[in-house]
């Protein structure tokens, strides 16, 4: 694993712990020699994780659509900044550049991006690890919802086990580095699942 995409909020959140954790994660990625791929913004947790990498001497690639550059939220101090035409292009490019994905706390955009990657994984598009870093218990309600989806059979248990969820950055990065994709297909019908293999 050489690069990690981090999805996170353009806002800082209510508790300073979120920004502190984003900065610490950035420092850690740089220390481990991992390039950060992210949405190219300079505000909130996005700016914090990017600055954490840069301050520790690491490499950062931002991918940002033109309309956000026009809003003047692009980070101007990155190793490289790619400007694309749309949010769809942004997500596709970030997927291409990253070897794995981490979700820090964020809002609609963060959830939309990480859930698209989970959906692609479910459909066997890519074999890349996906992790939720549960800072301050932020993602605990979401994981309860995912477990509920499994219980109600809208989600296969294999899909739940094919993502990482927790608070320990060491454990998360170790899991990502040694990730082996599970059999996380969409279907409950074994014949249908087998036909897609």
N, C-alpha and C positions, 0 to 999 in steps of 0.2 A: 504494500500500500504506500503510494507516494503522495496522494492528495486527498483531502477531505472537504466535502461541501458542507457548510454550516448554514442551516436555515434558522432565522431568528427575527425578533421584532425590530422595527425601525424606531420604536419607542423604548424607553429605558425600564418601564415597569414601575410598580408602586414601591418596591423594596430595593434598597441599594445592593442587596445580595445578588440580584440578577446581573447587574452590570459588572460587579466584582467577579462573578463566576465566568462571565463571557470573556473578560480580560484574562483571567487565569487560564481558561481554555486556550485562548490565542497564544499565550506564553508557552503553554505545554506543546501545542502543535509545532511551534517553531523549534522548541527544544528537541522534539522528536524528528525534526527534519521533514515534516509534512507540510506541503503547500496548502494554504487555505484557498478554497473556491467559495465565493459567496456573492450576494446580490449587488455589491458595489456601492452601497450607501455609506454615508458618513455620520448617521444619527443612531441613537439608541444602542441596542445590543449589537446591531450590525457594525456600527463604528467601533464599539468596544472590542469585539473579537478581532476585527481587522487591525486595530491599533495594538492590541496585545501581541499579535504575530509580528507586526513590523517593529515594535519596540524591542522584541527579543531577537531581532535579526533575521526573521523568517521571510518567506515569499508569499505574496497575496495576489490572486487574480480575481478581479471583480467583473461581473457580467451584469449590465444594466441596460434597460430599454431607453431609447432616446427621450421619451416623454418625462422620465425621471431625471435625466440630465438637465432637461429644460426647467425642471422644478428646483435645480441647484442643490440636489441631495447627493450627487456623485462624490465619492472620496477621491481627492486629487493627489494623494500621496502613495498610491498603490504600486506594487511592482509592475502590474499591467492591468489595464481597464479595457474591457471589450464592450462596445456600445452596439446594441442590437435593435431590431425594429419593433419587437413586441415581447410581451410577457411569455408567449409560447416559445419564441426563439430563445429567450433567456433560460427557461427551464431545460430545454433540449441541450443547449450549450453547456450548462452546468452539469448535466448528466454526463455528457461526453468527457468533460474535464476531470471529473471526480472519480475516485476509487471507492468511496463510501460516503454516507450521509449522516449528519447529526442534527437533531432538532433541539435547539435551545428554546426557552419561552418566547412566545410571540402571539400574534393574532391571526386573523383570517388568512393572510398571505402565507404565514409560516405553516399553518395546518394544511392549506391547499397544496403547497409545494411538497411537503413530506408525504401527504396522503397520495399524491400522484405517483411518487416514487414507490410507495407500498403497492399501489394498484399495478404499476408496471411489473414489479417483482412478482405479484400474484399471477400475472399473465405471462410470466417467464420472459419478460423483456429486461435483460440485464440480470446479473448475478451479484449485485453489490449490497453490502451490509447497510442496515438502516437502524439508527439508535436514537432513543429519546433520553436526553440528560435531564433528570427530574429534579431540577433545582428548586429548593424550598417547597417540594411537594407539588409543583405546578402541574405536572402531567398526571398526577394520581387519579383525578376524576376522569380523564380521558382513557386511561388504562382500564378503569372500572367499566367504562362504556364499551371498550373493545372486548373485555371479558364477557359482558352482557351479550354482545353480538355473537360471540362464540357459543354461549349458552343457548341462544335462540336460533342457532344454526343458519345465520347469515354470513358467518365467517368460520372457516375451518380452523381447528385448534393448531394445525401446523403453521398457519399464517401468524398466529399470535406468538408462537415459539420462534418464528423466523425473524423477529425484531428484538432489539435489546432495549431494556428499560431499567433505569436505576440512577443512583447518585454518584457512584464511584468512577471517576474519570480513568483511573488505572485499569479497572476491570472492563470498562467500555472499550478503550483503545486496544486492549489485549483481545477482546472478543472480535473486534473489527479486523484486526491484523490476521487472525486465524479463522476467519469466517468461512464456513462451508454451507452453501445454500441448502435449505431444507426442501422437502417436497411440499411447497406452499401453493399449489395450484388452487384454482377457484372452486372446483366442483366437489360435491360430496359423493356423487355417483362414481364408484371406482372404475367402471368401464369407461366413462367419459374422461376421467382423469388419465387413465392409461392410454387412451387414444391420442392425447395431447403430448405425451412424453416423447 
